[in-house]
Structures are given as structure tokens and as C-alpha cells.
Amino acid sequence: MAKYVLAIDQGTTGSTALVVSLDGKTVGRHNTEFPQHFPKPGWVEHEPREIWASVVTSVNQALAAAKVDPKDIAAIGITNQRETTVLWDRATGEPIARAIVWQCRRTADVCDRLKADGHEPRVRERTGLVIDAYFSGTKIAWLLDHVEGARARAEKGELAFGTIDAYLVHRLTGGAVHATDVTNASRTMLMNLARIEWDPELCKLLRVPASVLPKIVGSAEVVGTTRGVGFLPDGIPIAGIAGDQQAALFGQACFGEGDAKCTYGTGAFALMNIGPRPLFSTHGLVTTVAWRIGGEVTYAFEGSAFIAGAAVQWLRDGLGIIRHAKDVEELARKVESSDGVAFVPALAGLGAPYWDQGARGTIVGLTRGTTAAHLARATLEGIAFEVWDLLEAMTKDAKREVVRLRVDGGAVQNDLLMQLQADIAQVTVERPLDIESTGRGAAMLAAVGAGLTEMSALTALAKVETQFAPKVGQPERAAMLSRWKDAVGRARSKA
Ligand code: G3P
């Protein structure tokens, strides 16, 4: 009898496979990195074949580590870096170009034009998103316009578009299924958020022919079965799909309205469950689909800060003041405070709630006495402040305070960062036992989709390992807040 769920977490820098037993334990895990391509400043590409190869390696290695026979996989769950855009030839399955990655800014000018032409309110009302190069829509049009013959072929129905979930479904089903889940579809700037269907007017505005679009499916349902992939037997159901941030929200068991999580990776992504109605933000957040299960849609507010862990990498690679990213905690602990230094890590512009593409990373408050330790501490504070900005916007938009913040992602092992987060945001930060919430969420969705009821144990794994309660005194916090606000003002490209 099949006893395991395979979760594939296809992220921006690597692909992780998890083999999860029906009582919720991860019995095998493997991560494979793959190359990043930067053909021009601000451009980021992935080679779909390299992504696929990394998935194959991770699945094989995770199965080997778990000593699990592939025949014992009952269901597959997929979670993925969102917005990253692939176009492939329907007949051969071959991508027509490298994927344009979510971080890629090449369509920023198109977005500026759309905004200048006054389309922002309509796009926000229909999709819940702001107009930004981050989302897939303008990336699809770019590929159609810049790959020779692509637009004409698309009009003839010869090309298929997908975010990475759809590309993996295509590969895993031997090309039989062209589908994307609703959470990924909600990141394209082409899906009507209330109706959960492609919006013809937006497709026209962004110049994306309907013929390339996949079918939109739920987050926990069988969308197809494996066929002809070789390393897995035919017939395994793909039973759960969600974008990685939504999968983490699910994996953290944020099932109640107002429940919020933040994932600290390269960037920081905070999501709050807002229930069955798509509320709209007036404070710079986006509205997105959290999941659709059994026909019922749950929505979320999302705020993304593009640089979080990447700021620590910059301390390591750009400044050379630490050797390993994890050393930042020890260095920052050498001082009791940042001594008036504030660092806005806007190293790739500012995302939510500012959406300022031209903002620059900014350090203020330096003196002769400033050391690397002060800078390390200011970096951790800067990450915590970025997340505080997101939570503040959520509190205003949802009209409910965030009192508990569930956290995950590699950086949450940093106890000092977690304590600073609790102090700065005045929330109780809850770190789960197993911080791999994204993969766990995909496994849980697949378990639900395949009807494997024993998987309720996975929810139990979301249980809290450590709580960080706010400790800092109010005067000290107020001084830090005012320094942060001042520094953000200086980092911005416009007032
Ligand atoms: O929206 C982009 C996000 O899904 C990427 O996540 O974890 O792959 O950096 P990650």
C-alpha cells in the first residue's frame, strides 16, 4: 500500500523534494541548486531544463535517502516560486526561451506606461495586484514580442504559458495536462480575483492571447497523473498545488481569519488569511488567493519585501564582514544596540508597502565608533522593520491587529532576529518545530486532494517550538521607529 506523499518545492535558487510519511514525518529530503542567469543588469532568467533536472535529482535523492520505493508514493504536491514565466511549444514540450524570473525588472517600463495611462485602479480592482514587473502578465507579452515568430505561433494556438507549477505538471504528466492552480493564477495580473477566471479585458490590455493560458484548477484536487517520466511510476496523482507563500500559509495551519505568517528567505513574505471575501488594500498590500479547496476560496493579504536574507548575504559577499550568513547573529550580539545606526535594505528597490523601484539601500547614523557589529545589528533590525511595515499595513487594511506571527524560512533560526521582530512589531513570534512550512503545506494540500485522511498529523507538525514575546521598553522602541521612518524617507526615490 502506498504510504508517502512527495512534495516538490521548486524555489528561486533550488528545488527541494520531501518524502513525507502518512503520520507527518519527513523521512527523506534533498535540495539541488541550479544556475541563475543574469544577461543584463536587472534581468534574471532560469533555464527550464535546468529547473527540471534539479527537480529530478532532488526527487531521486530524497527517495534514496528515505529508502522509499517510488511505488509507495500515494500523491504528489507541488509548490513553487511564483510569477516566473515559461512559454513552451505545445507539440514538442520545448520551452521557446529561458524563463523570466519574478525578480526580473525588464518590463518595468511597460508597467510605468500602464500606470501613466491610468490603468492602475482597474487592474487593482480586478486582480488585487498593483501594476509591477514582478507579476507574470507583462513577462508573457515580452516573450511573445521578443522571441522570433512567437506571437504569430501563440495566435495559432501552438504555444502554452505556465508559471513553474504548470510547467512541472506538464512535465510530470508527459504533456497531457496544461493547468495552473488558482494561487499561481492570482499572481499573473490576468485573473479576475472575485470570479476566479481569466479576464478577457486584462488579457487585451497586457496583450496576452487567451490561447496560451492554462486551465485554472483548485489547490487540493487531482489535476492529472504521472506519465512517462521514468523516475516515477505512471499513475501517481498530482493532488495539491500552491505558490510557495500560500503553501507556507497552509503549512503553518493559518486556517482562521486574521492568522498571519512571515517567511524569511531571500526576501520576506508576510501573508494574512482574510477569509472568503477579497478585501482590497489601501496601504500598498496585494490581495491574493490563499487556496481554493472543494470550491471554497480563501483570500489573503500579502506584503513582500524583496530583500531580507539577501541583506545578510550582502554583508557576507559585498562587505566581507562575515564568512557565513549564520555568523551575523554572533556579530550582532557583540553590541547591545545598533547605537543609532539604521539600515534600509532597499538593495533592489522597495516592495510593499512603498512600491518604489528606484529606492536605494541606505545606511544612516554612522559615527567614528560604528563597528561591523553595529552594522550587523542594524541589518537584522532593518529586516524586522520591513516586516513591521507589512504588518502595520495589514492591521490597517484588515482592521484587525496581528498579535501572533508564525514564522518560517531559513533565517528564523536566528534567535536575535526573532526577538527583534517581536520587539519591533510588538507581536508574539511563533517558530514551529519544523520550519519547512512550504514543503509541508504542499504535502498537506496533496494529502487533502488525494483524500489521505491520516495526514492530519501534518497539521500537528505546525506546532510551536519557541515563542518570542516582546521585551523592549516603549521609549527605546519609539526611538528606533522614528530612526527607521527617517531612514526610509532618505532611501526613497520620490517623496
Ligand atoms: O513571489 C516570489 C516567491 O514565490 C519566491 O519565493 O522562496 O523561491 O524566493 P522563493
Residues whose N, C-alpha, C, O or C-beta is under 5 A from the ligand:
A	BS01	G3P	G11 T12 N80 Q81 R82 W102 D244 Q245 G265 T266
